[in-house]
Amino acid sequence: MPEDMSHQLLQAMNRRRPAVHCLTNTVVQALTANMLLAVGAIPSMSTDIAEVADFTAGANTLIVNLGTLDQDRKMAIEAALETARENNIPWILDPVLIDRAPRRLAYAQELINSGPALIRGNKAEISALSPTESPANIARKTGAIVAVTGKTDLIANGTQEVTLTGGHEMMSRVTGIGCAGTALLGACLAVAPESQRLSAVAAGLTLLGKAGKEAARNAAGPGSFAAMILDQIYQISQSSLHERKEL
């Protein structure tokens, strides 16, 4: 079912060309932009306080990634979130490395009260958000879908849970695959009805895992793998255009 859904989402992306504004970390901007372009989405990355509200207002989804966090970026995040709320634009929190920095953790804990549609992180990051609660409980408290990614992915919305396996170990050897994957999920949410968001997240992670597994077959190492996973995402996206399923 997630794979069928991924074809529908990819068709919708190619048809609608959703805009995804990414307040992402500077290490992964190019990979993130290219991941979105590969599926037909339109990326933007500005963090300038003078224009971030405009870019957010014109987007279909907003990504808030805490990877390279500073005071200027916090100001941009706050302006973007205000605009997202005013325009009913779904946003995704990627709480990068909050388990390593107490102040970043405290900031992330503030942000989850601002109505994210999705929180996506690894096990350590999601556990740090609320150490005594399960992903399902975090989802119930915040109203967000919670996706815990790793060797096995767990997606919860408070009433349903989906577990996925797939991908390849090489995905952990390239900086930014997870962050770019978050942006891919943003593109999925941009074209999916709100009632199907859990399925859309599962489909997006299934797509990423499939592309990673295929890319690893011929990659000589992390450098060629980074290029090949983009190629695989693009090829899967293009092949979906020949499918008849539509969202």
C-alpha positions in Angstrom: 0.0 0.0 0.0 2.7 2.6 0.8 4.3 2.0 -2.6 1.0 2.4 -4.4 0.5 5.7 -2.5 4.0 6.9 -3.4 3.1 6.6 -7.1 0.0 8.6 -6.6 1.9 11.3 -4.7 4.6 11.5 -7.3 2.0 11.9 -10.0 0.4 14.7 -8.0 3.8 16.4 -7.5 4.6 16.3 -11.2 1.2 17.7 -11.9 1.0 20.4 -9.2 4.7 21.3 -8.7 4.3 22.1 -5.0 6.5 24.8 -3.4 8.4 23.7 -0.3 10.2 26.4 1.7 13.1 24.9 3.6 14.6 26.6 6.7 17.1 23.8 6.6 20.7 23.6 7.8 23.4 25.0 5.5 25.3 21.7 5.3 22.4 20.0 3.3 20.8 22.8 1.2 22.0 21.6 -2.2 21.1 17.9 -1.6 17.7 19.0 -0.2 17.0 21.2 -3.1 18.0 18.5 -5.6 15.8 15.9 -3.9 12.8 18.2 -4.2 13.6 19.0 -7.9 13.9 15.3 -8.6 10.2 14.7 -7.7 8.9 17.8 -9.4 8.6 20.1 -6.3 10.0 23.6 -6.2 12.4 24.3 -3.4 13.3 27.7 -1.8 15.8 28.2 1.1 15.8 31.9 2.1 16.3 32.7 5.8 16.5 36.5 5.3 14.1 38.0 7.8 13.1 40.6 5.2 11.7 38.0 2.8 11.1 34.7 4.7 7.4 35.5 5.3 6.9 36.1 1.6 8.5 32.8 0.6 6.5 30.9 3.3 3.3 32.5 2.2 3.9 31.3 -1.3 4.8 27.7 -0.3 2.6 24.7 0.1 4.7 23.3 3.0 7.3 24.7 5.4 10.3 22.7 6.7 11.9 23.8 10.0 15.3 22.0 10.4 17.4 22.8 13.5 20.7 21.6 12.1 22.6 24.9 12.0 20.7 26.9 14.5 21.6 30.5 15.5 19.8 33.6 16.6 19.1 34.9 13.1 17.7 31.6 12.1 15.4 31.5 15.1 14.0 34.9 14.1 13.4 33.5 10.6 11.7 30.4 12.0 9.4 32.5 14.2 8.4 34.8 11.2 7.9 31.8 9.0 5.8 29.9 11.5 3.6 33.0 12.0 3.0 33.2 8.3 2.3 29.4 8.1 -0.3 29.7 10.8 -2.0 32.7 9.1 -2.2 30.9 5.8 -2.9 27.3 7.1 0.3 26.0 5.6 1.5 22.7 7.2 5.0 22.7 8.6 7.4 20.0 9.6 9.9 20.0 12.5 13.2 18.2 12.0 14.8 18.4 15.5 18.4 17.7 14.4 20.8 16.9 17.2 18.5 18.1 20.0 19.9 15.2 22.1 23.3 16.9 22.0 22.5 20.4 23.0 20.2 21.3 25.9 19.3 24.8 24.6 18.4 23.4 21.2 16.3 20.8 23.0 14.5 23.4 25.0 13.8 25.4 21.8 12.5 22.3 20.0 10.2 21.6 22.9 8.8 25.1 22.5 8.3 24.6 18.8 6.2 21.4 19.1 3.6 23.6 20.8 3.2 25.6 17.6 1.2 22.9 15.7 3.6 21.0 13.4 1.9 18.6 11.0 4.9 16.3 11.3 7.9 15.8 13.5 10.6 13.7 11.9 13.7 12.6 13.7 15.9 9.7 14.6 15.3 7.6 17.7 17.6 9.7 19.9 16.0 13.0 18.8 12.4 11.9 19.3 13.3 10.3 22.7 14.9 13.6 23.8 11.7 15.6 23.0 9.8 13.7 25.6 11.9 11.0 27.3 9.0 9.3 29.2 6.5 9.2 26.3 6.1 7.0 23.2 5.9 8.5 19.7 2.2 7.8 19.8 1.8 9.8 23.0 3.8 12.7 21.6 1.6 12.6 18.5 -1.6 12.7 20.7 -0.2 15.6 22.8 1.0 17.7 19.8 -1.5 16.8 17.1 1.4 16.0 14.8 2.3 12.8 13.0 5.6 11.6 14.5 8.1 9.7 12.3 11.0 8.0 14.0 13.5 7.0 11.3 16.4 4.5 11.3 16.9 0.9 10.4 13.2 0.5 11.1 10.9 3.5 10.6 7.9 4.0 13.0 5.2 6.5 12.1 2.4 7.3 14.6 -0.5 9.8 14.6 -1.8 8.9 18.1 -4.4 6.4 16.9 -2.5 4.5 14.2 1.1 3.2 13.8 3.0 2.1 10.7 6.3 0.2 10.8 8.6 0.1 7.8 11.8 -1.6 6.9 14.0 -0.9 4.0 16.8 1.4 2.9 20.5 0.7 3.1 23.3 1.3 5.6 25.0 3.6 3.1 22.2 6.2 3.8 23.8 6.9 7.2 27.2 7.6 5.5 26.1 10.6 3.6 25.4 13.9 5.4 21.9 15.2 4.8 20.0 12.1 3.5 17.7 12.4 6.5 17.3 16.1 6.1 16.6 15.8 2.4 14.2 13.0 3.2 12.3 15.4 5.5 11.9 17.8 2.6 10.7 14.9 0.5 8.0 14.3 3.1 7.2 18.0 2.9 6.5 17.6 -0.8 4.3 14.5 0.0 2.2 16.5 2.6 1.9 19.3 0.1 -0.2 17.2 -2.3 -1.9 14.8 0.1 -5.3 15.4 1.6 -5.1 16.0 5.4 -6.9 12.8 6.1 -4.2 10.8 4.2 -1.2 12.4 5.8 -0.1 9.3 7.8 -0.2 7.2 4.6 1.6 10.0 2.7 4.5 10.0 5.3 4.7 6.2 5.1 4.7 6.4 1.3 7.5 9.1 1.3 9.7 7.0 3.6 9.1 3.9 1.5 10.1 5.8 -1.6 13.3 7.1 0.1 14.2 3.6 1.3 13.6 2.0 -2.1 15.8 4.6 -3.7 18.5 4.1 -1.1 18.5 0.4 -1.6 18.7 0.6 -5.4 21.4 3.3 -5.3 23.6 1.2 -3.0 23.7 -1.6 -5.6 26.1 0.3 -7.9 27.6 2.9 -5.6 31.4 2.7 -5.0 31.1 4.7 -1.8 29.3 7.7 -0.2 30.2 10.1 -3.0 28.6 8.2 -5.8 25.8 7.0 -3.6 24.7 10.6 -3.0 24.4 11.2 -6.7 22.8 7.8 -7.4 20.0 8.2 -4.8 19.0 11.4 -6.5 19.0 9.5 -9.8 16.9 6.8 -8.3 14.4 9.2 -6.9 14.1 10.9 -10.3 13.7 7.6 -12.2 11.0 6.4 -9.8 9.3 9.8 -10.1 9.4 9.7 -13.9 8.2 6.1 -14.1 5.2 7.0 -11.9 3.9 9.3 -14.7 3.0 6.2 -16.7 0.9 4.8 -13.9 -2.9 5.4 -14.0 -3.3 5.8 -10.2 -4.1 9.4 -9.2 -4.5 11.2 -5.9 
